[in-house]
Amino acid sequence: MRVLVVRCPDWNEDEPFEPVVAAVESHAAGVEILRPGLLALAARGPASYYGGEEPAAERLIDAIAEECEVDCGVGIADTLFAAYLAAHHGHVVPAGQTPDYLGGVDIGALGRPDLVSVLHRLGIHTLGEFAALPAASVVDRFGADARFAQRLAAGEDTRPPVPRTPPPDLTVSVDCDPPLERVDVAAFTARALAVQLHRLLGMHGLACSRLIVSATTGTGVQLSRVWRHEGALSADGVADRVRWQLDGWLTGRKSVLSGITALSLVPDGLLSQTQAQPGLWGNDGSSEARAVRALTRVQGMLGAEGVVTAVPDGGRGQGERVRLVPWGEPREAIRPVDRPWPGALPPPAPALLLNPPEPVSVCDDTGGLVEISGRYRASADPATVRFGNGTEVAITDWAGPWPVSERWWGSGQRRYARIQVVLADDRALLLIVENRQWFIEGGYD
């Protein structure tokens, strides 16, 4: 799929970008905004209409200059990344020649300073040289993000532009006269506004998973809060969130002592109603819905980062293999979970992880500190664990060490080792040693 990128190099991000988007949409459909000053679209439509890719690029440049008085560059290539680089110089890369075009580009175009610094020290200076490296070695040494960058350098299409369909105006609002000062009165207003929003969405066959609640106080203060939900919000769900938010504002903020004079609801995270159907086989999800309502209300009181859930993730350390995600955010792993991680512990995983780890001393049978050498060999068999309160417990069995050497090529290098021990009091612990200091990282049931 051919991609066209429009880049406004001198754009001030504080200025509204909508006029440029509107100018492009008046000549080509399906625009995706990447960030202020940068947008993309499929090149096929405008190229067919204007008689070729170069005429289409020239027409868009002229349209933006005439309607917005803004200079811009247009690049066209087989991938979004290549088209973005081509837009810096106003190039149209012929179909099928994107890998050759990228081959001679400096590696710094990837926009990853740490990775680029390491590659420079390894003698790799162009995207073509980076793309030629074995993919397995790149993942093993540099991680999943470096492999993604290598795919960009090779001219692989990681994703096509997602067209922006100009949405209908779905905002609902109400002026409050007299101002809302009591929670019970605000609840009735919230219910009526929620029903109005739900009906408006239904008319367009839509539902929303996020809700922006905005209010204006009698003193002119603007308040806004985003509520998220993993599924589609029902009319009751919208009403509850608005009521909870008004309750928090009216009872917890001095700025609204003069009351709320205007209230508006903006749906976000829109999805088709066909994606928001109830469960099959009689499962109405009522118990799950109650749990969701409780978590969402707590999040409304504590803030977006106040309620988190655990998501399995990839990594060598036990703490890296679980990532905490704010409630309502996508529950996706950043690093591959099912790949082999050199240095990772064999199953079973610890039932409890300490944050932060608890410092201890691991001693041999003479009372000396057990050390792990540069070749990851123990100086002696561990015999006892001495805790911070002075208690010393004998070790009846142990296994390891499992060594880890991370980022040996850069300034963030780290070397440590872990052992598993069984104590005389029947506790099983995971111990970690780094820079000659021992810690309890976790425990087993």
N, C-alpha and C positions, 0 to 999 in steps of 0.2 A: 504494500500500500504506500503510495507516494504521499509525503507529508509536506505541508507548507507552513513555515513559521514566520511570523511578523515580529520584529524586534525594534523597539523604540529605545535606542541606547541612552538618551539623555532624559528619560522619563523620571519625574519626581514622584516617588511612591505616595506622597501625601496628597497628590492631586487625583481626582476621580478618573478612572481609566475607561469608564463607560462610553464617552464620546468616540474613542478610537474603536472600541468593540462594535458600536452601532455603525460606524463608517464601514468597517469590514463586512458586517452582516448585510449591509445594503447592496453588496456586490457578490457575496459568497455566503452560503449557508453552512451551519454546523461548526461554529467557532467554539474552541475550548480555551479558557483563560488559564494560563500557567501561573502567572503572577502579574502585578501591575507593570506594564511595559512589555509584556511578552504574551503572545497567543499563538495557537496552532489550529490547523484545520486540514482536512483531506484535500489534496491538490487536484483530484480528478475533476470535481465539479467546475471550479473556475477555469481550469485548463481547457475543458471541453467547450465552455461558453465563449471564452475569449480567444480561442484558436491556438492554444499552446501554453506551456508553463511559463515561458519568459514573458509573453504578452500579459498573462494573468498577474504575474509579479509586478510588472510595470503599472498595470491598472490599479492595483491595490496601493502601491506607493503614491501614485498621483491622487487617489481618492483621499487618503489620510492627510496628505499635504494640503489639499484644497479645503477639506471639511474641518480639519482640526489644527492646521498649521503646525504639524509635527513631522519631523524627518524620521524615517524608519528604514530598516533594511529587511528584505525578504529572502529567505533561503528555502530551497526545495531539495529534498533527497528521499531516500528509501526508508529512513528511520527518523524518529523525532529528534534524537540526539544529533544525528548528522545534519538535519535541517536547521537545528539551533546553531550549530557551528557555522554552517553555510550562510546563515542570516547575518553573521558578523561582517561578511565581505560581500553580501549580495550575490552569492553564487547559486546557480541551478545545477545540481549534480545530476548527470545523465542516469537514467534508470539502469540498475545493475552495476554501477561503478562506485557505489557508496563505500565498500571496503577499501578500494584503491584510494579514494579521496581521504578517508580517515587515516590510512597507513602512514602518511607523512606528517600528520598533525602532532604537535608537541604533547607529551603525556600530561602536562599541566592542565590541559583542557578538561580533564576528568573532574576537576574541582575537589580533589581529595588530597590536601597538602601532606598529611602523614604518609599515605600510600605512595604519593609521587616522590617524596623525599627518599624513601627506601628504594624505589625502583631506579631513581637516578644513581644511587650508590651501587646498585647492581649492574649499571651500564645500560639500562633501558630508558630511552629518551623519547620514543615515539609511540603512538597508539598501535601502529602495526607491529612493533616489536613486542609490546605487551600482549596483543591478541594472539601472537604466535606461541606464547608459553602454554605448556600443558594445563588444561583446565583443572585436573585433579590436584596438581601441585599448587596452583593458585589458591584453591579452596583450603588445602591443608595448611599452607603457610600464612595466608593473609585473611582467610575467612570468607563468609558468604557475600559480604558487600563488595569485596575485591573481585569476586567472580562475576557479580552483576556489572561492575565497571568494565571487566574484560569483555563481556558480551556487548556492551556499548561500543567499546573500541573496535570490536570485530564487525560492527555494522549489523548486528542482529536486532530485529525489531522486538523490543521488550514489551511494547504496548502501542497501539495506534491512538491517535487523538480521540477523545470522547466528546462528541458534538454537544454544544450547549444549546438546548432548546429554550428560547425565551419563555419563562413561566408566566402564567396568569397572575394577576395581583390577588394573593390569597390572604393578605393581612386583614384582620378584623379589629376594630377599635371602638371605644366608647368614651364620650366626655362625661365626667362624673359631676353632677350639680344637684345637690351639694356634694362637696368632696367626701371621699370615703375615709372615715376615721375609725370605724368599728369593724372587727373581723366578721361578725355575723352578717352585717349589711354587705360587706365586700364579697362574702360567699355567694349571695344571690346574684350579684353582678358577674362574678366569675362563672357561675353556672350558665347564665344566659349567653355570655360571650363564647363559652366553650361549645355550646350547642350550635351557635351560629357558625363557628369555625368548622365544626364537624360536618355540617350540612354543605358548606361551601366546598370542602374537600371532596365530599361524596359526589357533588355535581360534576367534578372533573375526574372521577374515578381514582382518587388519590387518598393516601393516608400519610401520616408523618411519624417519624421516630424521634424527632427533636422538636422542642418548642421554645421559642424566645418570648419571654414575658417582659414587657417594657411598661414603665409607668412614669408619669410626670407628677411631681408634688406641687403643692400650693406655692412653694417658694421657688419653683422653676427647676428643681433638681431632677435630672434624668436618671432613672434606675433601670437596670436590665439584668436578666439572668437567663441562662440557657439550661433547659431541662432535657435530659436524654433518657431514652428507653430502648431496650434491645428489640422490642417488637413494635407494632403499630399502635399508636395511642388512640384509645376510644374516646367518646365524648366524656365519659366519666373520668377517664385518665387525664384528659386535658383539664377538666374542671377541678380535679383534686390537686393537680400541680399548681394551677393558678391560685387556688385557695391557700395552699401551703405557702406559696411565695408571698402572697399578700399578708398572711399571718406573720411571716418572718419580718416583712418590712414594717407593718403597722405596730408590732410589739417590740421590735428589736433595734429600730433605727430612729435616732433623734431627728434626722432630716425630713421625716414624714409626719412630724407632729402636726403640721398644718393640713394633713390629709392628702389623698391622691385625687388629682383633678382629671387625669386622663389615663386610660389603660388600653394597651394594644397587645395582640397575640400574632406572632409570625411563625407559621409552620416551617420547619427545616427538616432535612433528611427525608425528602419526599420519596415515596414508593407507590407502586401500583397496588390497588386493593386486592388484586389476585395474589400478591405476595404476602398478604396479611390475613389469611384464612385461619379459622380455628382448627384444632387438632382433629384427627380422624378417630374412629372407633369409640366415640362417646367421650373422648378426653377434651374437656372444655378448658383445661389449664387453670382452674380456679385456684388451686393451691399454689401454683407457680405465680399466678397473678398477685396473690396476697403477699408473697415474699418479695416480688418486684416492687409493689407499692411501699412496703416497709423500707426496703433499701433505698428507694428513690427519695422517700421523705427524709430519711437520715442524711442522704447526700445533700438535700436542699438546705438542711440546717448546718452541715459541716463544710459544705463546698464540694466542688467537683472532685478534688483529690482526697476527700475525707472518707470515701467508701471505695475499697479496692477488692478485687478478686484475683485469685491465683491462676496463672496460665502456664502450662508446661512449655519449657523453652530448651534450646540446646546449650551445651557448655560442658566444661570439664569439672568445674567445682559444683558442689551440691547447691550452693546458694545461687549459682548462675542458671540452674535448671528449672527455676520457678521465677516467673516475672509477675509483679503486681500491676494490675491494670485498673484504672478508675472505672467504676461501675457505669455501664452504658457504652464504653469504648469497645472497638473491635477486639475480640479475644483471639488474637493470632500470634503464632510464634515468630520471633524475629530471626532466630537461627534454627537450622534444621534439627528436629528432635530425633529423627530416625537414622542420622548419620553416625558413623563411629567417631568418637572423640578420644584421641590418644591421651592417656593419663586419667581418663574417667574411672571412677570406682565401679567395680562389678556389683550387681544387685545382691541383696536388697538395699534400697536407699534408706538413709536415716529417717526415723519417724519424727525427730525433732531437730531443728536447726537453731543454733544460738546466734542472736544478732544484738550486740557484737559478740564474737567468740570469747570464751572465758579463759584467761591466762592460767596455766598450770606448769608444773615441772615434771618431766619424765626422767626417772633416775634408774641406774643399773643397780645390781646387788651390792655394790660398794658405796652407794649413795651419790655417785657422780652423775652429772647431767648426761643423758644420752644425746649424741649428736649424729646428724646425717651428713655424710661426706659429699664432696662434689660429684662423686660417682653414685650417689644415693645409696650408700651402705651405712647401716647403723654401727656406731662405735662399740656397742654392746647390746645384749638383749635387754629390752625394757623390763624392769622388775617392779617398780612402784610408780604411782601417780600422786604427786603432792599438790593439794588444792590451796587456794588462796588463804583459807582460814587455818592453814597449818595441818589439816588432816592428811594422812598418808594412807593409801589403800594399795594393797598388793595386786599385781597383774597376774592372772592365772593363765592367760592365753593371749596371743597377738598375731597379727598378720600385716604384711606390707614390707617395706614402704612402697607407696605408689607415687612416683615422681611426676612433676609437671614443670616444664620450662616454656614460658609464654613470652611472645614478642621479643625473642632474643636479638632481633635485628634492629630494635629501636630503643628509645629512651624509656619506654614503658615496660621494660623487661621485668619478669618476675619468675623466681625459682622457689619452689616449695615442695614438700612431700607430706603424705598422710599415712597414718597407720590406724588399724582397728584394734581395740583392746577389750578384753573381758576382765572385769575386776572381781576381787574376792567377794564383794557384796552383791554379785550377780548383775551389775550394771555393764552394759556394752556401750562403748564410746567411740566416736570418730575423732582422732587427734590430728592436728596439722602443725608442722614446724616450718617456720620461715625466719631467716636471719637469726637462727639459734634460739628462737623463742617458741615455746609450745603453747597451743591453745586447744580448748575443746570446741570443735566445730559443730558437733551434733551428737545425738544419742539414738540407740536402737531399742525397740520394745523387746 
